[in-house]
Amino acid sequence: MKRRVPFCAFFLLLVLMPATPVFAFGTEVFVSVAAQELGVVRNGKTISRYPVSTSKFGVGDGTGSYRTPLGTFFVSAKIGDNLPPGAVIKSRQPTREIVTVNAPGRDAIVSRVIWLRGKEDGNRNAHERCIYIHGTPEEKRIGRRASFGCVRMRSKDVIALYGLMHIGMPVTISEKSLGQLLPPAEPTLLERPD
């Protein structure tokens, strides 16, 4: 005799499942510390690349350090839905202040926060250290190692990235070049030998 799952149990399962956008399946993010660049891969193809800024103190995950941890992570939280570019986020809450790009003396977390949780022994402290991918008003420093452990981005770039990401999405931070992390590009029609 077959056992059937009651319809109400099936319906409850559907309602309680986390909503993940269909477009996000098969999407991963790769950060190259060597290149100070981030790449987004969907279904085996690179769809976006952005310049970033990782820690000026190097790499690592020691408690109390200001280093960027390496390895595999997943997105544990997203903060900043619909905030305008430059909106200051402090203690994961918007403050209602807007900071302009390259405002002198301002090093705030702005626009969006993507909070990472480490999946390996070498990055287990990342979540409690509040390692984020986030916007910065110090956009003139993007492309150089200038952060205090997080992965910083330009506001327009982190807003675009935020829209592509979902809770649970994998993120890899590595010392390899971005070319080593991303899938090879398919040749264009002009480059193909046939």
C-alpha positions as CSV (number, residue, x, y, z in Angstrom):
1,M,0.0,0.0,0.0
2,K,1.4,3.4,-1.0
3,R,1.6,6.2,1.5
4,R,0.5,9.6,0.3
5,V,1.5,12.9,1.7
6,P,-1.6,14.8,2.6
7,F,-2.2,17.9,0.4
8,C,-2.1,20.2,3.4
9,A,1.4,19.0,4.4
10,F,2.6,19.5,0.8
11,F,1.1,23.0,0.7
12,L,2.7,23.9,4.0
13,L,6.1,22.8,2.7
14,L,5.7,25.1,-0.3
15,V,4.7,28.0,1.8
16,L,7.6,27.6,4.3
17,M,10.3,27.1,1.7
18,P,12.5,30.1,1.2
19,A,11.7,32.1,-1.9
20,T,14.6,32.0,-4.3
21,P,14.3,33.8,-7.6
22,V,14.4,31.4,-10.5
23,F,17.1,33.5,-12.3
24,A,19.5,33.0,-9.3
25,F,19.9,29.2,-9.6
26,G,23.4,28.2,-10.7
27,T,24.8,31.7,-9.8
28,E,28.1,32.1,-7.9
29,V,30.4,35.0,-7.0
30,F,34.2,34.8,-7.2
31,V,36.5,37.5,-5.6
32,S,40.1,37.7,-6.7
33,V,42.4,39.3,-4.0
34,A,45.2,39.3,-6.5
35,A,43.2,41.2,-9.2
36,Q,41.0,43.2,-6.8
37,E,38.1,42.1,-8.9
38,L,34.8,40.3,-8.5
39,G,33.1,38.1,-11.1
40,V,29.5,36.7,-11.2
41,V,29.0,33.4,-13.0
42,R,25.6,32.1,-13.9
43,N,25.1,28.6,-15.4
44,G,28.8,28.4,-16.3
45,K,29.0,31.8,-18.0
46,T,30.6,35.0,-16.6
47,I,27.8,37.6,-16.6
48,S,29.4,40.5,-14.7
49,R,32.8,41.7,-13.5
50,Y,33.4,44.5,-11.0
51,P,36.5,46.1,-9.4
52,V,36.7,45.7,-5.6
53,S,38.9,46.6,-2.7
54,T,39.9,43.9,-0.1
55,S,41.9,44.4,3.1
56,K,45.0,46.6,3.3
57,F,46.2,44.2,6.0
58,G,46.2,41.1,3.8
59,V,44.3,37.9,4.1
60,G,43.3,35.7,7.0
61,D,40.5,35.1,9.5
62,G,41.9,35.7,13.0
63,T,39.5,37.0,15.5
64,G,40.1,40.7,15.9
65,S,42.1,40.9,12.7
66,Y,41.3,43.3,9.8
67,R,42.2,40.8,7.1
68,T,40.0,39.5,4.3
69,P,39.3,35.8,4.9
70,L,39.7,33.3,2.0
71,G,37.8,30.2,0.9
72,T,34.1,29.3,0.3
73,F,31.3,31.3,1.9
74,F,27.6,31.7,1.5
75,V,25.4,34.8,1.7
76,S,23.7,34.8,5.2
77,A,21.9,38.1,4.9
78,K,21.2,41.0,2.6
79,I,20.6,44.5,4.0
80,G,19.6,47.6,2.1
81,D,16.6,46.9,-0.1
82,N,15.7,50.0,-2.1
83,L,18.1,52.3,-0.3
84,P,19.5,55.1,-2.5
85,P,23.2,55.1,-3.5
86,G,25.3,56.4,-0.7
87,A,22.8,55.6,2.1
88,V,24.8,55.0,5.3
89,I,24.2,51.6,7.0
90,K,25.5,51.3,10.6
91,S,25.1,48.1,12.7
92,R,23.1,46.7,9.7
93,Q,20.5,49.5,10.0
94,P,20.1,52.5,7.6
95,T,20.8,55.8,9.4
96,R,19.0,58.1,6.9
97,E,22.3,59.8,6.1
98,I,23.5,59.9,2.5
99,V,27.2,60.3,1.8
100,T,28.5,61.5,-1.6
101,V,31.1,59.6,-3.6
102,N,34.7,60.4,-2.3
103,A,33.4,62.7,0.5
104,P,36.4,63.7,2.5
105,G,36.9,62.0,5.8
106,R,34.1,59.5,5.3
107,D,34.7,55.8,5.4
108,A,31.1,54.5,6.0
109,I,29.4,51.3,4.8
110,V,26.9,52.5,2.2
111,S,24.2,51.4,-0.2
112,R,24.0,47.6,0.4
113,V,25.4,45.0,2.7
114,I,25.8,41.3,1.7
115,W,26.8,39.4,4.9
116,L,29.0,36.4,4.4
117,R,29.3,33.2,6.5
118,G,32.3,31.0,6.1
119,K,32.0,27.3,5.3
120,E,35.5,26.1,6.2
121,D,37.8,26.0,9.2
122,G,39.9,28.8,7.7
123,N,37.0,31.3,7.5
124,R,34.7,30.2,10.3
125,N,35.1,33.6,12.1
126,A,33.9,35.6,9.1
127,H,30.3,36.0,10.2
128,E,31.0,37.1,13.7
129,R,33.7,39.4,12.3
130,C,30.9,41.0,10.1
131,I,32.7,40.3,6.8
132,Y,30.5,41.9,4.1
133,I,30.5,42.8,0.5
134,H,29.3,46.4,0.7
135,G,29.4,49.8,-0.8
136,T,31.9,52.5,0.1
137,P,32.0,56.2,-0.5
138,E,35.8,55.9,-0.9
139,E,35.4,54.9,-4.6
140,K,38.8,56.4,-5.6
141,R,40.4,53.5,-3.6
142,I,38.5,50.7,-5.5
143,G,40.9,48.4,-7.3
144,R,43.5,48.7,-4.5
145,R,43.7,46.9,-1.1
146,A,42.2,49.5,1.2
147,S,39.5,47.9,3.4
148,F,39.5,46.6,7.0
149,G,38.6,43.0,6.0
150,C,35.4,43.4,3.9
151,V,35.0,43.4,0.1
152,R,34.2,47.0,-0.9
153,M,32.5,48.1,-4.1
154,R,31.3,51.2,-5.8
155,S,27.7,52.0,-4.9
156,K,26.3,51.4,-8.4
157,D,28.2,48.1,-8.6
158,V,27.1,46.7,-5.2
159,I,23.5,47.7,-6.0
160,A,23.6,45.8,-9.3
161,L,25.3,42.8,-7.5
162,Y,22.8,42.8,-4.7
163,G,20.0,42.3,-7.2
164,L,21.7,39.1,-8.6
165,M,22.3,37.5,-5.2
166,H,20.1,35.5,-2.8
167,I,20.5,34.0,0.7
168,G,22.5,30.8,0.6
169,M,24.4,31.8,-2.6
170,P,28.0,30.6,-2.8
171,V,30.9,33.2,-2.7
172,T,34.5,32.3,-3.1
173,I,37.4,34.6,-2.1
174,S,40.8,33.5,-3.4
175,E,44.3,34.8,-4.0
176,K,44.1,33.4,-7.5
177,S,43.6,35.6,-10.5
178,L,40.1,36.1,-11.7
179,G,41.0,34.3,-14.9
180,Q,41.8,31.2,-12.9
181,L,38.5,31.4,-11.0
182,L,36.1,32.1,-13.8
183,P,35.1,29.8,-16.6
184,P,36.9,30.4,-19.9
185,A,35.0,32.8,-22.2
186,E,33.4,31.3,-25.3
187,P,34.9,32.6,-28.6
188,T,32.9,35.1,-30.5
189,L,31.8,34.5,-34.1
190,L,34.8,36.5,-35.3
191,E,37.3,34.5,-33.2
192,R,36.0,31.0,-34.2
193,P,38.1,29.1,-36.7
194,D,35.2,27.6,-38.6
